[in-house]
């Protein structure tokens, strides 16, 4: 697995959460329609500390949101 660190501990923690969320999402399914219940079940099965569940869920939401953005559209501001 890809692993890197920075000199910013908060960023390193967030990156670890994103990678873990990604790993869990890929393990469950690459199809739309995943439920929160299914995701939490996998968190428990993976042995993720209860204190991290909310952060990992938010990371998964961020990943799914980014995947849902239409990347063909151009986002820019006219000046």
LINZIKA-V543450 format. One record per backbone hydrogen bond with DSSP energy under -1.0 kcal/mol. NH is the residue of the N-H (numbers start at 1). CO is the residue of the C=O. E is the energy in kcal/mol with one decimal. If there is no record, write none. Layout:
BEGIN
nh-><NH NH>
co-><CO CO>
e-><E E>
END
This chain:
BEGIN
nh-><12 13 14 15 16 17 18 19 20 21 22 23 24 25 26 27 28 29 39 40 41 42 43 44 45 46 47 48 52 56 57 58 59 60 61 62 63 64 65 66 67 68 73>
co-><8 9 10 11 12 13 14 15 16 17 18 19 20 21 22 23 24 25 35 36 37 38 39 40 41 42 44 43 49 52 53 54 55 56 57 58 59 60 61 62 63 64 70>
e-><-2.1 -2.4 -2.2 -2.6 -2.2 -2.0 -2.3 -2.6 -2.3 -2.6 -2.4 -2.3 -2.3 -2.7 -2.6 -1.9 -2.3 -2.4 -2.0 -2.9 -2.4 -1.9 -2.0 -2.1 -2.5 -2.4 -1.3 -2.3 -2.0 -2.6 -2.6 -2.5 -2.0 -2.3 -2.3 -2.2 -2.3 -2.7 -2.4 -2.3 -2.1 -1.2 -1.1>
END
